Amino acid sequence: MNILVIDDNDEDRIMISSVLTDEGYSVTEACNGDIGIKEWDRCGFFDVVITEMIMAVKEGIETIQELRKRSSSTKIIAVSGKGPKGPELYLHLGKIFGADATIPKPFGRQQLLDIIDSL
């Protein structure tokens, strides 16, 4: 399974990628939504995309919308730990704009793997 991880927080992106790589997934990383879209176009398809909702360059909502134009079958997981009252609003918006699942930060290894398995 090919997974694209888009997150502007280096530590979070590396942690997610490490967990997935340890499980045998093929992982591509992008440090913002713009680069994530470029990686999509370069590779042509990913089975799963995990994207942060709040990023300085091309936020998650815009990234999700662009990915949905490219594929309706790719599973998208929106993640966020930000927001004045927590991540709930951003994750809710992620679902509205096309994410298949959401996960608030911080999350554990098994929680991430369970969500991927459920998709």
MOPAC internal coordinates of N, CA, C and O (Angstrom, degrees):
PM7 1SCF
backbone

  N    0.0000 0     0.00 0     0.00 0    0    0    0
  C    1.4513 1     0.00 0     0.00 0    1    0    0
  C    1.5266 1   108.15 1     0.00 0    2    1    0
  O    1.2310 1   120.60 1   -46.30 1    3    2    1
  N    1.3308 1   116.45 1   133.70 1    3    2    1
  C    1.4613 1   122.85 1   178.93 1    5    3    2
  C    1.5203 1   109.77 1   -99.95 1    6    5    3
  O    1.2310 1   120.85 1   -53.42 1    7    6    5
  N    1.3327 1   115.97 1   126.58 1    7    6    5
  C    1.4563 1   121.56 1  -176.59 1    9    7    6
  C    1.5238 1   109.59 1  -125.13 1   10    9    7
  O    1.2310 1   120.82 1   -45.74 1   11   10    9
  N    1.3252 1   116.03 1   134.26 1   11   10    9
  C    1.4593 1   123.26 1   174.36 1   13   11   10
  C    1.5191 1   108.30 1  -104.70 1   14   13   11
  O    1.2310 1   120.48 1   -55.32 1   15   14   13
  N    1.3280 1   116.69 1   124.68 1   15   14   13
  C    1.4650 1   122.48 1   179.17 1   17   15   14
  C    1.5256 1   107.91 1  -110.16 1   18   17   15
  O    1.2310 1   120.56 1   -61.52 1   19   18   17
  N    1.3397 1   116.54 1   118.48 1   19   18   17
  C    1.4608 1   122.48 1  -179.05 1   21   19   18
  C    1.5202 1   108.33 1  -116.44 1   22   21   19
  O    1.2310 1   120.71 1   -65.14 1   23   22   21
  N    1.3331 1   116.25 1   114.86 1   23   22   21
  C    1.4680 1   120.66 1   179.51 1   25   23   22
  C    1.5191 1   108.48 1  -160.35 1   26   25   23
  O    1.2310 1   120.67 1   -47.95 1   27   26   25
  N    1.3255 1   116.32 1   132.05 1   27   26   25
  C    1.4636 1   119.73 1  -179.71 1   29   27   26
  C    1.5269 1   112.88 1   -83.97 1   30   29   27
  O    1.2310 1   120.27 1   174.05 1   31   30   29
  N    1.3239 1   117.08 1    -5.95 1   31   30   29
  C    1.4602 1   120.77 1   174.53 1   33   31   30
  C    1.5280 1   107.49 1   -91.84 1   34   33   31
  O    1.2310 1   121.04 1   -70.28 1   35   34   33
  N    1.3291 1   115.61 1   109.72 1   35   34   33
  C    1.4656 1   120.86 1  -174.86 1   37   35   34
  C    1.5251 1   112.53 1   -55.57 1   38   37   35
  O    1.2310 1   120.13 1   135.23 1   39   38   37
  N    1.3232 1   117.36 1   -44.77 1   39   38   37
  C    1.4655 1   120.61 1  -178.07 1   41   39   38
  C    1.5244 1   111.55 1   -62.19 1   42   41   39
  O    1.2310 1   120.54 1   135.18 1   43   42   41
  N    1.3274 1   116.56 1   -44.82 1   43   42   41
  C    1.4637 1   120.28 1  -179.91 1   45   43   42
  C    1.5233 1   111.01 1   -64.99 1   46   45   43
  O    1.2310 1   120.62 1   134.93 1   47   46   45
  N    1.3358 1   116.42 1   -45.07 1   47   46   45
  C    1.4640 1   120.76 1  -179.07 1   49   47   46
  C    1.5271 1   111.20 1   -61.85 1   50   49   47
  O    1.2310 1   120.65 1   135.54 1   51   50   49
  N    1.3254 1   116.36 1   -44.46 1   51   50   49
  C    1.4598 1   120.78 1  -179.93 1   53   51   50
  C    1.5248 1   110.74 1   -65.88 1   54   53   51
  O    1.2310 1   119.82 1   139.75 1   55   54   53
  N    1.3308 1   117.94 1   -40.25 1   55   54   53
  C    1.4665 1   121.69 1   178.80 1   57   55   54
  C    1.5277 1   110.76 1   -63.02 1   58   57   55
  O    1.2310 1   120.43 1   132.94 1   59   58   57
  N    1.3302 1   116.78 1   -47.06 1   59   58   57
  C    1.4653 1   120.57 1   180.00 1   61   59   58
  C    1.5279 1   109.95 1   -61.98 1   62   61   59
  O    1.2310 1   120.76 1   133.25 1   63   62   61
  N    1.3171 1   116.15 1   -46.75 1   63   62   61
  C    1.4683 1   120.56 1  -179.54 1   65   63   62
  C    1.5142 1   111.68 1   -61.64 1   66   65   63
  O    1.2310 1   120.38 1   139.83 1   67   66   65
  N    1.3172 1   116.87 1   -40.17 1   67   66   65
  C    1.4626 1   121.31 1  -179.97 1   69   67   66
  C    1.5302 1   111.29 1   -63.69 1   70   69   67
  O    1.2310 1   120.70 1   135.22 1   71   70   69
  N    1.3218 1   116.27 1   -44.78 1   71   70   69
  C    1.4641 1   120.86 1   178.25 1   73   71   70
  C    1.5298 1   110.10 1   -58.91 1   74   73   71
  O    1.2310 1   120.93 1   133.96 1   75   74   73
  N    1.3218 1   115.83 1   -46.04 1   75   74   73
  C    1.4628 1   120.26 1  -176.63 1   77   75   74
  C    1.5279 1   111.86 1   -70.06 1   78   77   75
  O    1.2310 1   120.46 1   140.05 1   79   78   77
  N    1.3158 1   116.74 1   -39.95 1   79   78   77
  C    1.4605 1   120.82 1   178.53 1   81   79   78
  C    1.5251 1   110.27 1   -63.99 1   82   81   79
  O    1.2310 1   120.43 1   137.97 1   83   82   81
  N    1.3376 1   116.78 1   -42.03 1   83   82   81
  C    1.4646 1   121.07 1   177.74 1   85   83   82
  C    1.5289 1   111.71 1   -59.60 1   86   85   83
  O    1.2310 1   120.39 1   151.95 1   87   86   85
  N    1.3284 1   116.85 1   -28.05 1   87   86   85
  C    1.4640 1   121.83 1   179.66 1   89   87   86
  C    1.5255 1   112.20 1   -87.83 1   90   89   87
  O    1.2310 1   120.32 1  -179.86 1   91   90   89
  N    1.3233 1   117.00 1     0.14 1   91   90   89
  C    1.4607 1   120.64 1   176.10 1   93   91   90
  C    1.5164 1   115.91 1    94.86 1   94   93   91
  O    1.2310 1   120.30 1  -174.43 1   95   94   93
  N    1.3268 1   117.04 1     5.57 1   95   94   93
  C    1.4562 1   119.85 1   177.87 1   97   95   94
  C    1.5290 1   110.31 1   -78.42 1   98   97   95
  O    1.2310 1   120.85 1   -29.61 1   99   98   97
  N    1.3238 1   115.98 1   150.39 1   99   98   97
  C    1.4606 1   122.23 1   172.22 1  101   99   98
  C    1.5287 1   106.80 1   -87.69 1  102  101   99
  O    1.2310 1   120.29 1   -58.35 1  103  102  101
  N    1.3446 1   117.05 1   121.65 1  103  102  101
  C    1.4563 1   121.32 1  -171.72 1  105  103  102
  C    1.5262 1   110.87 1  -121.16 1  106  105  103
  O    1.2310 1   121.17 1   -45.31 1  107  106  105
  N    1.3296 1   115.36 1   134.69 1  107  106  105
  C    1.4557 1   123.20 1   171.22 1  109  107  106
  C    1.5199 1   106.68 1  -117.32 1  110  109  107
  O    1.2310 1   120.49 1   -42.20 1  111  110  109
  N    1.3287 1   116.66 1   137.80 1  111  110  109
  C    1.4618 1   121.23 1  -178.76 1  113  111  110
  C    1.5199 1   111.33 1  -109.94 1  114  113  111
  O    1.2310 1   121.18 1   -30.81 1  115  114  113
  N    1.3360 1   115.34 1   149.19 1  115  114  113
  C    1.4597 1   122.56 1   173.10 1  117  115  114
  C    1.5231 1   107.89 1  -142.06 1  118  117  115
  O    1.2310 1   120.73 1   -42.57 1  119  118  117
  N    1.3372 1   116.20 1   137.43 1  119  118  117
  C    1.4706 1   120.53 1  -174.95 1  121  119  118
  C    1.5280 1   113.57 1   -90.03 1  122  121  119
  O    1.2310 1   119.71 1  -178.01 1  123  122  121
  N    1.3369 1   118.15 1     1.99 1  123  122  121
  C    1.4634 1   121.37 1   172.51 1  125  123  122
  C    1.5232 1   108.39 1  -166.44 1  126  125  123
  O    1.2310 1   120.63 1    -8.42 1  127  126  125
  N    1.3204 1   116.40 1   171.58 1  127  126  125
  C    1.4546 1   120.81 1  -176.11 1  129  127  126
  C    1.5177 1   113.46 1   -64.60 1  130  129  127
  O    1.2310 1   120.34 1   144.41 1  131  130  129
  N    1.3228 1   116.95 1   -35.59 1  131  130  129
  C    1.4607 1   120.59 1   179.89 1  133  131  130
  C    1.5303 1   110.63 1   -62.56 1  134  133  131
  O    1.2310 1   120.73 1   132.70 1  135  134  133
  N    1.3234 1   116.21 1   -47.30 1  135  134  133
  C    1.4654 1   120.34 1   178.43 1  137  135  134
  C    1.5293 1   110.17 1   -67.50 1  138  137  135
  O    1.2310 1   120.29 1   144.22 1  139  138  137
  N    1.3196 1   117.06 1   -35.78 1  139  138  137
  C    1.4626 1   120.25 1   176.85 1  141  139  138
  C    1.5206 1   112.15 1   -59.23 1  142  141  139
  O    1.2310 1   120.05 1   136.26 1  143  142  141
  N    1.3232 1   117.51 1   -43.74 1  143  142  141
  C    1.4631 1   121.56 1   177.73 1  145  143  142
  C    1.5298 1   109.94 1   -64.92 1  146  145  143
  O    1.2310 1   120.22 1   140.10 1  147  146  145
  N    1.3126 1   117.18 1   -39.90 1  147  146  145
  C    1.4710 1   120.32 1   177.70 1  149  147  146
  C    1.5252 1   110.99 1   -63.81 1  150  149  147
  O    1.2310 1   120.14 1   140.87 1  151  150  149
  N    1.3379 1   117.34 1   -39.13 1  151  150  149
  C    1.4673 1   120.48 1   176.51 1  153  151  150
  C    1.5242 1   110.54 1   -64.85 1  154  153  151
  O    1.2310 1   120.48 1   139.57 1  155  154  153
  N    1.3185 1   116.68 1   -40.43 1  155  154  153
  C    1.4694 1   120.31 1   176.67 1  157  155  154
  C    1.5277 1   109.72 1   -58.20 1  158  157  155
  O    1.2310 1   121.00 1   130.26 1  159  158  157
  N    1.3260 1   115.69 1   -49.74 1  159  158  157
  C    1.4581 1   119.70 1  -177.96 1  161  159  158
  C    1.5258 1   111.55 1   -64.09 1  162  161  159
  O    1.2310 1   120.30 1   144.99 1  163  162  161
  N    1.3160 1   117.04 1   -35.01 1  163  162  161
  C    1.4613 1   121.07 1   179.30 1  165  163  162
  C    1.5299 1   110.78 1   -69.21 1  166  165  163
  O    1.2310 1   120.41 1   137.02 1  167  166  165
  N    1.3260 1   116.83 1   -42.98 1  167  166  165
  C    1.4732 1   121.43 1  -176.28 1  169  167  166
  C    1.5220 1   113.00 1   -87.62 1  170  169  167
  O    1.2310 1   119.93 1   150.27 1  171  170  169
  N    1.3171 1   117.74 1   -29.73 1  171  170  169
  C    1.4602 1   120.98 1   176.61 1  173  171  170
  C    1.5159 1   116.05 1    95.12 1  174  173  171
  O    1.2310 1   119.82 1   153.63 1  175  174  173
  N    1.3346 1   117.95 1   -26.37 1  175  174  173
  C    1.4617 1   119.47 1  -179.13 1  177  175  174
  C    1.5234 1   109.85 1  -173.26 1  178  177  175
  O    1.2310 1   120.74 1   -35.01 1  179  178  177
  N    1.3142 1   116.19 1   144.99 1  179  178  177
  C    1.4651 1   123.85 1   170.03 1  181  179  178
  C    1.5232 1   107.06 1  -132.38 1  182  181  179
  O    1.2310 1   120.76 1   -34.62 1  183  182  181
  N    1.3235 1   116.15 1   145.38 1  183  182  181
  C    1.4579 1   120.31 1   177.34 1  185  183  182
  C    1.5293 1   111.10 1   -71.63 1  186  185  183
  O    1.2310 1   121.20 1   141.42 1  187  186  185
  N    1.3347 1   115.30 1   -38.58 1  187  186  185
  C    1.4631 1   122.09 1  -178.21 1  189  187  186
  C    1.5214 1   108.58 1  -137.46 1  190  189  187
  O    1.2310 1   121.08 1   -39.21 1  191  190  189
  N    1.3321 1   115.54 1   140.79 1  191  190  189
  C    1.4619 1   121.89 1   171.15 1  193  191  190
  C    1.5198 1   107.52 1  -122.99 1  194  193  191
  O    1.2310 1   121.13 1   -50.70 1  195  194  193
  N    1.3266 1   115.44 1   129.30 1  195  194  193
  C    1.4666 1   121.53 1   174.86 1  197  195  194
  C    1.5275 1   105.74 1  -111.04 1  198  197  195
  O    1.2310 1   120.25 1   -61.01 1  199  198  197
  N    1.3242 1   117.12 1   118.99 1  199  198  197
  C    1.4576 1   119.58 1  -176.96 1  201  199  198
  C    1.5207 1   112.34 1  -129.36 1  202  201  199
  O    1.2310 1   121.50 1   -43.99 1  203  202  201
  N    1.3085 1   114.73 1   136.01 1  203  202  201
  C    1.4691 1   122.25 1   170.88 1  205  203  202
  C    1.5256 1   106.74 1   -67.86 1  206  205  203
  O    1.2310 1   120.33 1   -33.77 1  207  206  205
  N    1.3093 1   116.97 1   146.23 1  207  206  205
  C    1.4618 1   120.73 1  -179.49 1  209  207  206
  C    1.5327 1   112.82 1   -84.92 1  210  209  207
  O    1.2310 1   120.09 1   145.69 1  211  210  209
  N    1.3331 1   117.43 1   -34.31 1  211  210  209
  C    1.4619 1   120.21 1  -176.39 1  213  211  210
  C    1.5250 1   109.03 1  -111.54 1  214  213  211
  O    1.2310 1   121.12 1   -70.07 1  215  214  213
  N    1.3366 1   115.47 1   109.93 1  215  214  213
  C    1.4625 1   121.34 1   178.63 1  217  215  214
  C    1.5188 1   108.29 1  -138.30 1  218  217  215
  O    1.2310 1   121.14 1   -27.39 1  219  218  217
  N    1.3209 1   115.43 1   152.61 1  219  218  217
  C    1.4627 1   120.40 1  -178.42 1  221  219  218
  C    1.5292 1   111.47 1   -68.06 1  222  221  219
  O    1.2310 1   120.16 1   144.50 1  223  222  221
  N    1.3092 1   117.30 1   -35.50 1  223  222  221
  C    1.4657 1   121.09 1  -178.82 1  225  223  222
  C    1.5200 1   108.44 1  -116.03 1  226  225  223
  O    1.2310 1   120.60 1   -66.41 1  227  226  225
  N    1.3224 1   116.45 1   113.59 1  227  226  225
  C    1.4616 1   125.12 1  -179.15 1  229  227  226
  C    1.5207 1   111.36 1    56.41 1  230  229  227
  O    1.2310 1   121.37 1   -88.64 1  231  230  229
  N    1.3114 1   114.99 1    91.36 1  231  230  229
  C    1.4595 1   121.32 1  -178.81 1  233  231  230
  C    1.5274 1   111.78 1   -64.42 1  234  233  231
  O    1.2310 1   121.56 1    -9.27 1  235  234  233
  N    1.3207 1   114.62 1   170.73 1  235  234  233
  C    1.4538 1   121.77 1  -175.78 1  237  235  234
  C    1.5152 1   114.75 1   -60.27 1  238  237  235
  O    1.2310 1   119.85 1   140.52 1  239  238  237
  N    1.3296 1   117.89 1   -39.48 1  239  238  237
  C    1.4686 1   119.88 1  -178.83 1  241  239  238
  C    1.5220 1   109.98 1   -61.11 1  242  241  239
  O    1.2310 1   120.63 1   131.46 1  243  242  241
  N    1.3256 1   116.40 1   -48.54 1  243  242  241
  C    1.4627 1   120.51 1   179.90 1  245  243  242
  C    1.5376 1   110.83 1   -64.57 1  246  245  243
  O    1.2310 1   120.61 1   140.65 1  247  246  245
  N    1.3167 1   116.44 1   -39.35 1  247  246  245
  C    1.4657 1   121.08 1   178.54 1  249  247  246
  C    1.5247 1   110.26 1   -63.40 1  250  249  247
  O    1.2310 1   120.09 1   134.01 1  251  250  249
  N    1.3211 1   117.44 1   -45.99 1  251  250  249
  C    1.4651 1   121.43 1   178.57 1  253  251  250
  C    1.5267 1   110.53 1   -60.16 1  254  253  251
  O    1.2310 1   120.22 1   134.97 1  255  254  253
  N    1.3298 1   117.19 1   -45.03 1  255  254  253
  C    1.4607 1   120.52 1   179.85 1  257  255  254
  C    1.5339 1   111.23 1   -59.90 1  258  257  255
  O    1.2310 1   120.30 1   135.94 1  259  258  257
  N    1.3205 1   117.03 1   -44.06 1  259  258  257
  C    1.4597 1   120.03 1  -179.93 1  261  259  258
  C    1.5280 1   111.49 1   -67.18 1  262  261  259
  O    1.2310 1   120.43 1   141.69 1  263  262  261
  N    1.3270 1   116.78 1   -38.31 1  263  262  261
  C    1.4618 1   119.56 1   177.50 1  265  263  262
  C    1.5233 1   111.36 1   -65.23 1  266  265  263
  O    1.2310 1   120.15 1   140.78 1  267  266  265
  N    1.3151 1   117.31 1   -39.22 1  267  266  265
  C    1.4601 1   121.23 1   179.72 1  269  267  266
  C    1.5404 1   111.23 1   -65.14 1  270  269  267
  O    1.2310 1   119.83 1   149.20 1  271  270  269
  N    1.3184 1   117.93 1   -30.80 1  271  270  269
  C    1.4630 1   120.86 1   175.45 1  273  271  270
  C    1.5286 1   110.38 1   -66.82 1  274  273  271
  O    1.2310 1   120.82 1   151.22 1  275  274  273
  N    1.3266 1   116.04 1   -28.78 1  275  274  273
  C    1.4572 1   120.81 1  -178.23 1  277  275  274
  C    1.5259 1   112.52 1   -87.40 1  278  277  275
  O    1.2310 1   120.43 1   149.48 1  279  278  277
  N    1.3387 1   116.79 1   -30.52 1  279  278  277
  C    1.4587 1   120.20 1  -177.39 1  281  279  278
  C    1.5234 1   111.08 1  -158.49 1  282  281  279
  O    1.2310 1   121.41 1   -47.58 1  283  282  281
  N    1.3180 1   114.90 1   132.42 1  283  282  281
  C    1.4652 1   118.73 1   174.47 1  285  283  282
  C    1.5247 1   110.99 1   -94.53 1  286  285  283
  O    1.2310 1   120.37 1   167.84 1  287  286  285
  N    1.3320 1   116.90 1   -12.16 1  287  286  285
  C    1.4654 1   119.87 1  -175.32 1  289  287  286
  C    1.5285 1   114.18 1   -95.82 1  290  289  287
  O    1.2310 1   119.90 1   160.19 1  291  290  289
  N    1.3174 1   117.80 1   -19.81 1  291  290  289
  C    1.4600 1   120.15 1   177.68 1  293  291  290
  C    1.5180 1   109.41 1   -64.06 1  294  293  291
  O    1.2310 1   120.70 1   -44.46 1  295  294  293
  N    1.3106 1   116.27 1   135.54 1  295  294  293
  C    1.4626 1   120.82 1   177.52 1  297  295  294
  C    1.5259 1   108.24 1   -85.29 1  298  297  295
  O    1.2310 1   120.77 1   -48.77 1  299  298  297
  N    1.3270 1   116.12 1   131.23 1  299  298  297
  C    1.4638 1   121.92 1  -178.84 1  301  299  298
  C    1.5178 1   109.18 1  -117.53 1  302  301  299
  O    1.2310 1   121.40 1   -50.14 1  303  302  301
  N    1.3281 1   114.93 1   129.86 1  303  302  301
  C    1.4599 1   122.09 1   175.98 1  305  303  302
  C    1.5270 1   107.51 1  -114.40 1  306  305  303
  O    1.2310 1   120.50 1   -59.20 1  307  306  305
  N    1.3267 1   116.65 1   120.80 1  307  306  305
  C    1.4604 1   122.24 1   177.08 1  309  307  306
  C    1.5222 1   108.41 1   -93.48 1  310  309  307
  O    1.2310 1   120.86 1   -46.36 1  311  310  309
  N    1.3376 1   115.96 1   133.64 1  311  310  309
  C    1.4638 1   121.07 1   177.40 1  313  311  310
  C    1.5211 1   109.10 1  -125.97 1  314  313  311
  O    1.2310 1   120.86 1   -31.08 1  315  314  313
  N    1.3176 1   115.96 1   148.92 1  315  314  313
  C    1.4625 1   120.43 1   176.05 1  317  315  314
  C    1.5212 1   109.78 1  -165.58 1  318  317  315
  O    1.2310 1   121.72 1   -32.81 1  319  318  317
  N    1.3074 1   114.31 1   147.19 1  319  318  317
  C    1.4487 1   120.84 1   174.08 1  321  319  318
  C    1.5101 1   110.34 1  -129.94 1  322  321  319
  O    1.2310 1   121.51 1  -167.51 1  323  322  321
  N    1.3335 1   114.71 1    12.49 1  323  322  321
  C    1.4628 1   119.99 1  -173.15 1  325  323  322
  C    1.5082 1   111.61 1  -110.90 1  326  325  323
  O    1.2310 1   121.86 1   -10.09 1  327  326  325
  N    1.3172 1   114.05 1   169.91 1  327  326  325
  C    1.4517 1   121.10 1   176.80 1  329  327  326
  C    1.5042 1   110.24 1   127.47 1  330  329  327
  O    1.2310 1   120.47 1   -32.38 1  331  330  329
  N    1.3272 1   116.71 1   147.62 1  331  330  329
  C    1.4674 1   120.38 1  -177.76 1  333  331  330
  C    1.5254 1   113.34 1   -60.19 1  334  333  331
  O    1.2310 1   120.26 1   150.99 1  335  334  333
  N    1.3203 1   117.11 1   -29.01 1  335  334  333
  C    1.4705 1   120.93 1   179.18 1  337  335  334
  C    1.5193 1   110.85 1  -120.72 1  338  337  335
  O    1.2310 1   120.74 1  -159.93 1  339  338  337
  N    1.3337 1   116.18 1    20.07 1  339  338  337
  C    1.4517 1   120.93 1  -178.18 1  341  339  338
  C    1.5128 1   111.03 1   106.87 1  342  341  339
  O    1.2310 1   120.51 1     0.34 1  343  342  341
  N    1.3206 1   116.63 1  -179.66 1  343  342  341
  C    1.4634 1   120.88 1  -173.38 1  345  343  342
  C    1.5248 1   115.59 1   -84.25 1  346  345  343
  O    1.2310 1   119.34 1   175.46 1  347  346  345
  N    1.3219 1   118.86 1    -4.54 1  347  346  345
  C    1.4576 1   121.45 1  -170.04 1  349  347  346
  C    1.5244 1   113.80 1   -56.85 1  350  349  347
  O    1.2310 1   119.97 1   135.77 1  351  350  349
  N    1.3395 1   117.67 1   -44.23 1  351  350  349
  C    1.4692 1   120.56 1  -178.86 1  353  351  350
  C    1.5206 1   110.69 1   -62.47 1  354  353  351
  O    1.2310 1   120.25 1   134.45 1  355  354  353
  N    1.3185 1   117.14 1   -45.55 1  355  354  353
  C    1.4695 1   120.68 1  -178.46 1  357  355  354
  C    1.5224 1   111.29 1   -65.55 1  358  357  355
  O    1.2310 1   120.37 1   140.67 1  359  358  357
  N    1.3102 1   116.90 1   -39.33 1  359  358  357
  C    1.4584 1   120.16 1   178.35 1  361  359  358
  C    1.5345 1   111.01 1   -67.81 1  362  361  359
  O    1.2310 1   120.67 1   141.68 1  363  362  361
  N    1.3169 1   116.33 1   -38.32 1  363  362  361
  C    1.4681 1   120.59 1   176.30 1  365  363  362
  C    1.5311 1   110.19 1   -61.49 1  366  365  363
  O    1.2310 1   120.53 1   136.00 1  367  366  365
  N    1.3254 1   116.59 1   -44.00 1  367  366  365
  C    1.4653 1   120.44 1   177.64 1  369  367  366
  C    1.5299 1   111.26 1   -63.61 1  370  369  367
  O    1.2310 1   120.74 1   143.30 1  371  370  369
  N    1.3247 1   116.19 1   -36.70 1  371  370  369
  C    1.4594 1   119.68 1   176.36 1  373  371  370
  C    1.5204 1   111.39 1   -57.43 1  374  373  371
  O    1.2310 1   120.38 1   135.86 1  375  374  373
  N    1.3316 1   116.89 1   -44.14 1  375  374  373
  C    1.4678 1   121.23 1   178.04 1  377  375  374
  C    1.5334 1   111.11 1   -64.08 1  378  377  375
  O    1.2310 1   120.66 1   137.39 1  379  378  377
  N    1.3178 1   116.35 1   -42.61 1  379  378  377
  C    1.4665 1   120.13 1  -179.80 1  381  379  378
  C    1.5263 1   110.95 1   -60.32 1  382  381  379
  O    1.2310 1   120.60 1   141.26 1  383  382  381
  N    1.3287 1   116.45 1   -38.74 1  383  382  381
  C    1.4597 1   120.37 1  -175.50 1  385  383  382
  C    1.5293 1   113.85 1   -91.08 1  386  385  383
  O    1.2310 1   119.56 1  -175.13 1  387  386  385
  N    1.3352 1   118.44 1     4.87 1  387  386  385
  C    1.4520 1   118.86 1   169.88 1  389  387  386
  C    1.5097 1   118.10 1   126.79 1  390  389  387
  O    1.2310 1   119.21 1  -178.74 1  391  390  389
  N    1.3269 1   119.11 1     1.26 1  391  390  389
  C    1.4642 1   119.63 1   176.59 1  393  391  390
  C    1.5292 1   109.38 1   -70.47 1  394  393  391
  O    1.2310 1   121.20 1   -38.19 1  395  394  393
  N    1.3199 1   115.31 1   141.81 1  395  394  393
  C    1.4625 1   120.56 1   178.64 1  397  395  394
  C    1.5218 1   111.99 1   -83.74 1  398  397  395
  O    1.2310 1   120.79 1   154.40 1  399  398  397
  N    1.3255 1   116.10 1   -25.60 1  399  398  397
  C    1.4637 1   121.17 1  -179.19 1  401  399  398
  C    1.5205 1   108.48 1  -152.77 1  402  401  399
  O    1.2310 1   121.21 1   -19.02 1  403  402  401
  N    1.3177 1   115.29 1   160.98 1  403  402  401
  C    1.4645 1   120.93 1   177.08 1  405  403  402
  C    1.5203 1   108.85 1  -133.73 1  406  405  403
  O    1.2310 1   121.58 1   -23.44 1  407  406  405
  N    1.3293 1   114.58 1   156.56 1  407  406  405
  C    1.4528 1   119.57 1   177.20 1  409  407  406
  C    1.5278 1   108.64 1  -150.36 1  410  409  407
  O    1.2310 1   120.26 1   -57.23 1  411  410  409
  N    1.3405 1   117.10 1   122.77 1  411  410  409
  C    1.4620 1   119.42 1   178.87 1  413  411  410
  C    1.5269 1   111.26 1   -78.64 1  414  413  411
  O    1.2310 1   121.18 1   -36.58 1  415  414  413
  N    1.3245 1   115.36 1   143.42 1  415  414  413
  C    1.4694 1   121.08 1   174.01 1  417  415  414
  C    1.5193 1   108.18 1   -86.60 1  418  417  415
  O    1.2310 1   119.73 1   -32.35 1  419  418  417
  N    1.2925 1   118.12 1   147.65 1  419  418  417
  C    1.4636 1   127.42 1    -4.03 1  421  419  418
  C    1.5285 1   110.09 1   -79.73 1  422  421  419
  O    1.2310 1   120.95 1   -28.35 1  423  422  421
  N    1.3208 1   115.79 1   151.65 1  423  422  421
  C    1.4552 1   120.90 1   177.40 1  425  423  422
  C    1.5182 1   108.50 1  -135.05 1  426  425  423
  O    1.2310 1   121.40 1   -20.82 1  427  426  425
  N    1.3117 1   114.92 1   159.18 1  427  426  425
  C    1.4534 1   120.61 1  -178.37 1  429  427  426
  C    1.5122 1   112.46 1   -94.72 1  430  429  427
  O    1.2310 1   121.90 1   -13.30 1  431  430  429
  N    1.2941 1   113.96 1   166.70 1  431  430  429
  C    1.4680 1   123.14 1  -179.77 1  433  431  430
  C    1.5303 1   111.19 1   -53.72 1  434  433  431
  O    1.2310 1   120.30 1   128.19 1  435  434  433
  N    1.3247 1   117.03 1   -51.81 1  435  434  433
  C    1.4597 1   120.34 1  -176.32 1  437  435  434
  C    1.5178 1   111.75 1   -65.96 1  438  437  435
  O    1.2310 1   120.24 1   143.18 1  439  438  437
  N    1.3088 1   117.14 1   -36.82 1  439  438  437
  C    1.4634 1   120.54 1   178.19 1  441  439  438
  C    1.5303 1   110.44 1   -60.97 1  442  441  439
  O    1.2310 1   120.19 1   136.45 1  443  442  441
  N    1.3288 1   117.24 1   -43.55 1  443  442  441
  C    1.4606 1   121.62 1   177.57 1  445  443  442
  C    1.5284 1   110.75 1   -63.02 1  446  445  443
  O    1.2310 1   120.45 1   131.97 1  447  446  445
  N    1.3165 1   116.75 1   -48.03 1  447  446  445
  C    1.4662 1   120.69 1  -178.77 1  449  447  446
  C    1.5211 1   111.84 1   -63.59 1  450  449  447
  O    1.2310 1   120.39 1   142.34 1  451  450  449
  N    1.3282 1   116.86 1   -37.66 1  451  450  449
  C    1.4693 1   120.21 1   178.79 1  453  451  450
  C    1.5209 1   111.28 1   -64.04 1  454  453  451
  O    1.2310 1   120.15 1   140.39 1  455  454  453
  N    1.3226 1   117.33 1   -39.61 1  455  454  453
  C    1.4673 1   120.60 1   179.33 1  457  455  454
  C    1.5217 1   110.02 1   -66.31 1  458  457  455
  O    1.2310 1   119.98 1   136.26 1  459  458  457
  N    1.3189 1   117.65 1   -43.74 1  459  458  457
  C    1.4666 1   120.63 1   178.12 1  461  459  458
  C    1.5287 1   109.97 1   -61.55 1  462  461  459
  O    1.2310 1   120.33 1   135.48 1  463  462  461
  N    1.3260 1   116.98 1   -44.52 1  463  462  461
  C    1.4675 1   120.87 1   178.87 1  465  463  462
  C    1.5334 1   111.47 1   -61.19 1  466  465  463
  O    1.2310 1   120.53 1   143.63 1  467  466  465
  N    1.3105 1   116.59 1   -36.37 1  467  466  465
  C    1.4624 1   120.40 1  -177.10 1  469  467  466
  C    1.5358 1   111.97 1   -70.70 1  470  469  467
  O    1.2310 1   120.90 1   158.72 1  471  470  469
  N    1.3130 1   115.88 1   -21.28 1  471  470  469
  C    1.4726 1   118.91 1  -179.60 1  473  471  470
  C    1.5144 1   110.74 1   -84.54 1  474  473  471
  O    1.2310 1   120.10 1   180.00 1  475  474  473

